Amino acid sequence: MAYKVVCYINQFFAGMGGEEAAHQEPFAKREPLGPAMQINFLLGDEAEVVGTVVCGDSYYGENIEIARERCLELIKGFSPDLLIAGPAFNAGRYGVACGDICVTAGEILGIPTVTGMYYENPGVELYSNKTFIVKTADSARGMKDALQNITTLSLKLLKGQKLRPAEEEGYFHRGIRKNFFYEENGAKRAVDMLLKKLKGELFKTEYEMPTFKKITPAKPVKDIKNATIALVSSGGVVPKGNPDRIRVSSAESYGKYDISGIDDLSPEIFESIHGGYDRVWANKDPDVVLPVDVMRQLEKEGVFGKLYDYVYTTTGTGTSVANAERFGKEIGEDLKKAGVDAVILTST
């Protein structure tokens, strides 16, 4: 009897559309849809896709607890042996949804789960230690290889086969370290690695350490009394109606808004669209996230010279490192050209 597999996909890969269908509520079909059709073909006679669960990216991100529960019930209804989600590539909201439903199904249904993502997808950092995330390209251009690798790993998990190290199997390591016996002791292996490094030869460490970028701190403001200071925020406060359509999470853009002549961010004019925190208090008083009122008071008291006429804002939840770096460079260049001396960054 073939193993039963359920696939989870978003509105785009279900053929429903992009952002205009991103609030699609969860539903299920007793057939493979989108990438699930190719997965079903690659599984061959050993397994079968018995159903596809679909949910819009925005709906999952903005209603995560409800979406999680409803998607889980739909998956459970198929009594699957394994869940495959995505692949999400570098789509942040999709990656978070895929990771979240995989972890949930694995913990509650007790089945293996597999998804696929690009290394910069925020879902990798959030969920790689709790589910299998196969390494993919940054876009659907890599769909063929992604589905092949996902299916290969899935069949191994279904059969209970022993897995090789994560790097060899093609998935992100889950933080699990195992002891192995070597013929050579640690001292000899360490010296061999050192010699290869000195010779410029390739070598592989046995204990990978995380690497972090070193950012040089900005120099202190020389003359704060005459300084022009700007406000930049990842707290999601935007003009009412979100005119620039900034995403509630996994942002791919930011907004620049004129606050000249504004002493207070009125809830009638501004709102928070952030998908990562309870927005009740922020929408009652947007200044708790973007403190224009306090900055105006300090400006009038002469604590600093001038509040810059524009604020920059985006949402920080799930935003990829690449997009965050791009935002910072573009905003920084804009502020530098405008003669701004310092920036206050606010978050939530």
C-alpha positions as CSV (number, residue, x, y, z in Angstrom):
1,M,0.0,0.0,0.0
2,A,1.4,3.4,-1.0
3,Y,2.2,6.0,1.6
4,K,-0.2,9.0,1.8
5,V,1.2,12.4,1.3
6,V,-0.6,15.8,1.8
7,C,0.8,19.0,0.2
8,Y,0.4,22.6,1.5
9,I,0.6,25.4,-1.0
10,N,-0.3,29.1,-1.1
11,Q,-2.8,30.9,-3.3
12,F,-0.3,31.7,-6.0
13,F,0.8,28.1,-6.7
14,A,-2.9,27.0,-6.5
15,G,-3.4,29.2,-9.5
16,M,-5.7,31.7,-7.8
17,G,-3.5,34.8,-8.2
18,G,-1.0,36.9,-6.3
19,E,-1.6,39.7,-3.8
20,E,-5.3,40.0,-4.8
21,A,-5.9,36.5,-3.6
22,A,-3.5,36.5,-0.6
23,H,-6.3,36.6,1.9
24,Q,-7.8,33.3,0.7
25,E,-9.0,31.3,3.7
26,P,-7.9,27.6,4.0
27,F,-9.5,25.0,1.9
28,A,-8.6,21.5,0.7
29,K,-8.9,19.4,-2.5
30,R,-8.7,15.7,-2.8
31,E,-6.3,16.0,-5.6
32,P,-2.8,17.3,-6.3
33,L,-2.7,21.0,-7.2
34,G,0.2,23.1,-8.5
35,P,3.6,21.7,-7.5
36,A,1.8,18.8,-5.8
37,M,1.1,17.4,-9.3
38,Q,4.8,17.0,-10.0
39,I,5.5,15.7,-6.5
40,N,2.9,13.1,-7.1
41,F,4.6,12.0,-10.3
42,L,8.1,11.9,-8.7
43,L,6.8,9.8,-5.8
44,G,6.0,7.1,-8.3
45,D,4.3,3.9,-7.0
46,E,5.8,4.3,-3.5
47,A,3.6,7.2,-2.3
48,E,0.6,9.2,-3.5
49,V,-0.5,12.8,-2.9
50,V,-4.0,12.3,-1.5
51,G,-4.9,15.9,-1.0
52,T,-3.8,19.6,-1.2
53,V,-4.4,22.2,1.4
54,V,-4.4,25.8,0.2
55,C,-4.2,29.0,2.2
56,G,-3.4,32.6,1.3
57,D,-0.1,34.0,2.5
58,S,-1.7,37.2,4.1
59,Y,-4.5,35.2,5.7
60,Y,-2.0,32.8,7.4
61,G,0.3,35.6,8.5
62,E,-2.5,37.9,9.8
63,N,-4.5,35.1,11.5
64,I,-1.8,32.6,12.3
65,E,-3.5,30.8,15.2
66,I,-6.8,30.4,13.4
67,A,-5.1,29.5,10.1
68,R,-2.8,27.0,11.8
69,E,-5.8,25.3,13.4
70,R,-7.9,25.2,10.3
71,C,-5.1,24.0,8.1
72,L,-4.2,21.3,10.6
73,E,-7.8,20.0,10.6
74,L,-7.8,19.8,6.8
75,I,-4.5,18.0,6.8
76,K,-5.6,15.6,9.5
77,G,-8.7,14.7,7.5
78,F,-6.5,13.0,4.9
79,S,-4.7,10.8,7.6
80,P,-1.4,11.4,5.9
81,D,1.9,9.7,6.5
82,L,3.9,12.8,5.6
83,L,3.3,16.5,4.9
84,I,5.1,18.5,2.2
85,A,4.8,22.3,2.2
86,G,5.8,24.7,-0.5
87,P,8.5,25.0,-1.7
88,A,8.6,28.7,-0.6
89,F,11.9,29.7,-2.1
90,N,12.6,33.3,-0.9
91,A,9.0,34.3,-0.3
92,G,9.0,35.3,3.4
93,R,5.3,35.1,4.3
94,Y,5.0,31.8,2.4
95,G,8.1,30.5,4.2
96,V,6.8,31.3,7.6
97,A,3.4,29.6,6.8
98,C,5.2,26.5,5.4
99,G,7.5,26.3,8.4
100,D,4.7,26.9,10.9
101,I,2.3,24.3,9.5
102,C,5.1,21.7,9.1
103,V,6.2,22.1,12.8
104,T,2.5,22.0,13.9
105,A,1.7,18.9,11.9
106,G,4.9,17.2,13.0
107,E,4.2,17.9,16.7
108,I,0.5,17.1,16.8
109,L,0.0,14.5,14.1
110,G,3.4,12.8,14.7
111,I,4.3,12.6,11.0
112,P,7.5,13.7,9.2
113,T,7.3,17.0,7.5
114,V,9.3,18.6,4.7
115,T,9.5,22.0,3.0
116,G,11.9,23.9,0.9
117,M,13.4,27.4,1.1
118,Y,16.2,29.7,0.0
119,Y,18.7,30.3,2.8
120,E,17.7,34.0,3.3
121,N,14.0,33.1,3.8
122,P,13.1,34.0,7.5
123,G,11.4,30.6,7.8
124,V,14.8,28.9,7.7
125,E,16.0,30.7,10.9
126,L,12.6,30.2,12.6
127,Y,11.9,26.5,11.8
128,S,15.0,24.7,10.5
129,N,15.6,23.0,13.9
130,K,12.0,21.6,14.0
131,T,11.4,20.4,10.5
132,F,13.3,19.4,7.4
133,I,13.9,22.4,5.1
134,V,15.4,21.5,1.8
135,K,17.8,24.1,0.3
136,T,16.4,25.7,-2.9
137,A,17.1,28.5,-5.3
138,D,15.7,32.0,-4.6
139,S,12.8,31.7,-7.0
140,A,10.5,29.3,-8.8
141,R,13.1,29.1,-11.5
142,G,14.6,26.4,-9.3
143,M,11.3,24.5,-9.0
144,K,12.4,21.3,-10.9
145,D,15.5,20.7,-8.6
146,A,13.6,21.7,-5.5
147,L,10.8,19.2,-6.0
148,Q,13.2,16.5,-6.9
149,N,15.2,17.0,-3.8
150,I,12.1,17.4,-1.6
151,T,10.6,14.2,-3.0
152,T,13.9,12.2,-2.5
153,L,14.2,13.2,1.1
154,S,10.5,12.6,1.7
155,L,10.7,9.0,0.5
156,K,13.7,8.4,2.7
157,L,11.7,9.7,5.7
158,L,8.6,7.6,4.8
159,K,10.7,4.4,4.6
160,G,12.6,5.2,7.8
161,Q,15.9,5.1,6.0
162,K,19.0,6.4,7.8
163,L,19.9,9.9,6.7
164,R,23.4,11.1,5.9
165,P,24.6,14.5,7.2
166,A,22.4,17.4,6.4
167,E,24.8,18.9,3.9
168,E,25.0,15.7,1.9
169,E,21.2,15.3,2.0
170,G,20.6,18.9,0.9
171,Y,18.7,20.3,3.8
172,F,19.5,22.9,6.4
173,H,21.0,21.3,9.5
174,R,18.6,21.0,12.5
175,G,21.1,21.7,15.2
176,I,21.5,18.0,15.9
177,R,25.1,16.8,16.4
178,K,26.1,13.1,16.5
179,N,29.3,11.5,17.6
180,F,31.3,9.4,15.2
181,F,34.4,7.3,15.6
182,Y,37.4,8.2,13.4
183,E,40.6,6.3,12.8
184,E,42.6,9.5,13.4
185,N,42.4,11.4,16.7
186,G,41.2,15.0,17.0
187,A,44.7,16.5,17.3
188,K,45.8,14.9,14.0
189,R,42.6,16.0,12.2
190,A,42.9,19.5,13.5
191,V,46.6,19.8,12.4
192,D,45.6,18.5,8.9
193,M,42.9,21.1,8.6
194,L,45.3,23.9,9.7
195,L,47.9,22.8,7.1
196,K,45.2,22.8,4.4
197,K,44.1,26.3,5.4
198,L,47.7,27.6,5.4
199,K,48.2,26.1,1.9
200,G,44.9,27.6,0.7
201,E,43.4,24.2,0.1
202,L,39.7,23.3,0.7
203,F,38.9,21.8,4.1
204,K,35.7,21.3,6.1
205,T,35.4,22.0,9.7
206,E,33.8,19.4,12.0
207,Y,32.1,22.0,14.1
208,E,30.6,24.9,12.2
209,M,30.2,28.2,14.1
210,P,27.7,31.0,13.2
211,T,29.2,34.0,11.5
212,F,27.9,37.5,12.0
213,K,28.6,40.7,10.1
214,K,30.6,43.3,12.0
215,I,29.0,46.7,11.7
216,T,31.1,49.7,12.7
217,P,29.1,51.9,15.2
218,A,28.3,55.4,14.0
219,K,30.3,58.2,15.5
220,P,28.6,60.4,18.2
221,V,26.8,63.5,16.9
222,K,29.2,66.4,17.4
223,D,26.6,69.2,17.8
224,I,23.3,67.8,19.0
225,K,21.9,71.3,19.6
226,N,22.0,72.0,15.9
227,A,21.5,68.5,14.6
228,T,18.8,67.4,12.2
229,I,17.4,64.0,13.4
230,A,15.1,61.6,11.5
231,L,12.8,58.9,12.6
232,V,12.9,55.4,10.9
233,S,10.8,52.6,12.1
234,S,10.1,48.9,11.5
235,G,6.9,49.2,13.6
236,G,4.5,49.4,10.6
237,V,3.0,52.9,11.3
238,V,1.7,54.3,8.0
239,P,-0.9,56.7,6.7
240,K,-4.5,55.4,7.0
241,G,-5.2,52.9,4.3
242,N,-1.5,51.9,3.8
243,P,-1.2,53.8,0.5
244,D,2.1,52.1,-0.5
245,R,0.7,48.6,0.2
246,I,3.5,47.6,2.6
247,R,3.2,44.0,3.6
248,V,2.2,43.2,7.1
249,S,5.1,40.8,7.4
250,S,8.1,39.8,5.2
251,A,8.2,43.3,3.8
252,E,9.6,44.0,0.4
253,S,9.2,47.8,0.5
254,Y,9.1,50.8,2.8
255,G,7.3,54.1,2.8
256,K,8.5,57.7,3.1
257,Y,5.9,60.1,4.6
258,D,5.8,63.8,5.1
259,I,5.3,64.9,8.8
260,S,6.2,68.6,8.4
261,G,3.8,70.6,10.5
262,I,2.6,67.5,12.3
263,D,3.0,67.5,16.1
264,D,1.1,64.3,16.9
265,L,0.3,61.2,14.9
266,S,-3.5,61.1,15.1
267,P,-5.2,57.7,14.8
268,E,-7.6,59.3,12.3
269,I,-4.6,59.8,9.9
270,F,-2.1,57.1,10.9
271,E,-2.4,53.4,11.7
272,S,-0.2,50.4,12.3
273,I,-0.4,47.5,9.7
274,H,2.3,45.4,11.4
275,G,1.5,41.7,11.5
276,G,3.8,40.7,14.3
277,Y,2.2,42.3,17.4
278,D,-1.2,43.3,18.9
279,R,-1.9,46.6,17.2
280,V,-4.7,47.8,19.5
281,W,-2.6,50.4,21.5
282,A,-0.6,51.4,18.4
283,N,-3.8,52.2,16.6
284,K,-5.1,54.2,19.5
285,D,-1.9,56.3,19.6
286,P,0.5,55.7,16.8
287,D,3.1,57.8,18.6
288,V,3.8,54.8,20.9
289,V,5.6,53.2,18.0
290,L,6.7,56.3,16.0
291,P,7.2,59.0,18.7
292,V,6.7,62.2,16.7
293,D,5.0,63.9,19.6
294,V,7.9,63.5,22.0
295,M,10.4,64.5,19.3
296,R,8.4,67.7,18.6
297,Q,8.5,68.5,22.3
298,L,12.3,68.0,22.5
299,E,12.7,70.0,19.3
300,K,10.8,72.9,20.9
301,E,12.8,72.7,24.1
302,G,16.0,73.0,22.0
303,V,17.4,69.6,22.9
304,F,18.2,69.1,19.3
305,G,18.0,71.3,16.2
306,K,15.3,70.0,13.9
307,L,13.1,66.9,13.3
308,Y,13.5,65.8,9.7
309,D,10.4,66.4,7.6
310,Y,9.9,62.8,6.6
311,V,9.7,59.5,8.4
312,Y,10.5,56.1,6.9
313,T,8.6,53.0,7.9
314,T,8.2,49.3,7.1
315,T,7.4,46.1,9.0
316,G,10.1,44.0,10.5
317,T,8.5,40.6,11.1
318,G,9.9,38.0,8.7
319,T,11.7,40.6,6.5
320,S,14.6,38.9,4.8
321,V,18.2,40.0,5.6
322,A,18.7,41.0,1.9
323,N,15.6,43.3,1.9
324,A,16.5,44.8,5.3
325,E,20.0,45.6,4.1
326,R,18.6,47.2,0.9
327,F,16.2,49.3,2.9
328,G,19.0,50.5,5.1
329,K,21.3,51.5,2.3
330,E,18.6,53.3,0.3
331,I,17.2,55.2,3.3
332,G,20.7,56.0,4.5
333,E,21.8,57.4,1.2
334,D,18.6,59.5,1.0
335,L,19.1,60.9,4.5
336,K,22.7,61.7,3.9
337,K,21.8,63.7,0.8
338,A,19.2,65.6,2.8
339,G,21.8,66.6,5.4
340,V,20.4,64.6,8.3
341,D,22.9,64.2,11.1
342,A,21.4,61.3,13.1
343,V,18.6,58.7,13.0
344,I,16.5,57.3,15.8
345,L,15.3,53.7,14.9
346,T,12.2,52.5,16.6
347,S,10.8,48.9,16.6
348,T,8.2,46.9,18.6
